[in-house]
């Protein structure tokens, strides 16, 4: 990302604090939409991702009908969000990890966190 981008300094701050990481090769795409999996991972990283063993992750994610669609890199983070009671799902209990994250969902997460 060019250093003249309006959000460059803010992005450098979150990258340096390890709250966010870039994509492959440390690339950062500031105008790309964020999926729910990515947004939940960012939130969990800022909150403090818990170190769950794989068996526990699988047990916690099993009740969610679309758990198999969660990318491997996001499973621990999403487990953290669920365990802490910050997860919201659709009416069928789906996490919908590959859909874009709306500002409404991020506001919900932050609201739950601040309570």
C-alpha positions in Angstrom: 0.0 0.0 0.0 1.4 3.4 -0.9 2.4 5.6 2.1 0.1 8.4 0.7 -3.1 6.4 1.2 -5.4 8.1 3.7 -5.4 5.2 6.1 -1.7 4.3 5.7 -0.7 5.3 9.3 -3.6 3.6 10.9 -2.9 0.4 9.0 0.7 0.5 10.0 -0.4 0.8 13.6 -2.6 -2.3 13.5 0.0 -4.3 11.6 2.7 -3.4 14.1 0.6 -4.3 17.0 -0.1 -7.7 15.4 -3.9 -7.1 15.6 -4.0 -7.6 11.8 -1.8 -9.3 9.3 -1.5 -8.8 5.6 -2.3 -11.4 3.0 0.2 -13.6 1.3 3.5 -11.8 1.1 2.3 -9.3 3.7 0.1 -7.6 1.1 -2.7 -5.3 2.3 -5.7 -4.5 0.1 -7.4 -1.6 1.8 -10.4 -1.5 -0.6 -11.1 -5.2 -0.6 -14.3 -6.3 1.2 -13.7 -8.3 4.4 -15.3 -11.6 4.9 -16.9 -12.6 8.2 -14.1 -15.0 8.8 -11.5 -12.3 8.3 -13.5 -9.8 10.4 -14.0 -12.3 13.2 -10.3 -13.2 13.0 -9.3 -9.5 13.4 -11.6 -9.1 16.3 -10.4 -12.3 18.0 -6.8 -11.2 17.4 -7.4 -7.9 19.1 -9.4 -9.6 21.9 -6.8 -12.3 22.5 -7.1 -15.6 20.5 -7.2 -18.5 22.9 -5.0 -21.5 22.2 -7.5 -24.4 21.8 -6.5 -27.9 20.8 -7.9 -29.1 17.5 -10.3 -31.5 19.2 -11.8 -28.7 21.3 -12.1 -26.5 18.2 -14.0 -29.3 16.4 -16.3 -29.9 19.4 -17.2 -26.2 19.6 -17.8 -25.8 15.9 -19.7 -29.0 15.4 -23.2 -27.5 16.2 -22.9 -24.9 13.4 -24.3 -26.3 10.2 -21.8 -24.5 8.0 -18.7 -25.1 10.2 -17.0 -27.0 7.3 -16.9 -23.8 5.3 -14.7 -22.0 7.9 -11.2 -21.6 6.5 -8.6 -23.5 8.5 -6.7 -20.3 9.4 -9.9 -18.8 10.9 -11.1 -21.8 13.0 -9.2 -20.9 16.2 -10.3 -17.3 16.0 -13.9 -18.1 15.4 -13.8 -20.6 18.3 -12.6 -17.8 20.5 -15.5 -15.5 19.4 -18.0 -18.3 20.0 -16.5 -19.2 23.4 -16.6 -15.6 24.6 -20.3 -15.3 23.6 -19.7 -12.7 20.8 -20.9 -14.9 17.9 -24.1 -14.0 16.1 -25.5 -16.4 13.5 -28.4 -16.4 11.0 -31.8 -18.0 12.0 -30.5 -21.5 11.1 -27.4 -21.1 13.2 -25.0 -20.6 10.3 -21.8 -18.6 10.9 -21.6 -17.6 7.2 -17.8 -17.2 7.2 -17.3 -16.4 3.5 -20.0 -13.7 3.3 -18.9 -10.0 3.5 -18.8 -8.6 7.0 -21.2 -5.7 7.4 -20.6 -2.7 9.6 -23.6 -3.9 11.5 -21.9 -7.1 12.5 -18.7 -5.3 13.5 -20.8 -2.9 15.6 -22.5 -5.9 17.2 -19.2 -7.5 18.1 -17.7 -4.3 19.5 -20.9 -3.7 21.4 -20.8 -7.2 23.0 -17.1 -6.7 23.8 -17.7 -3.3 25.4 -20.5 -4.7 27.6 
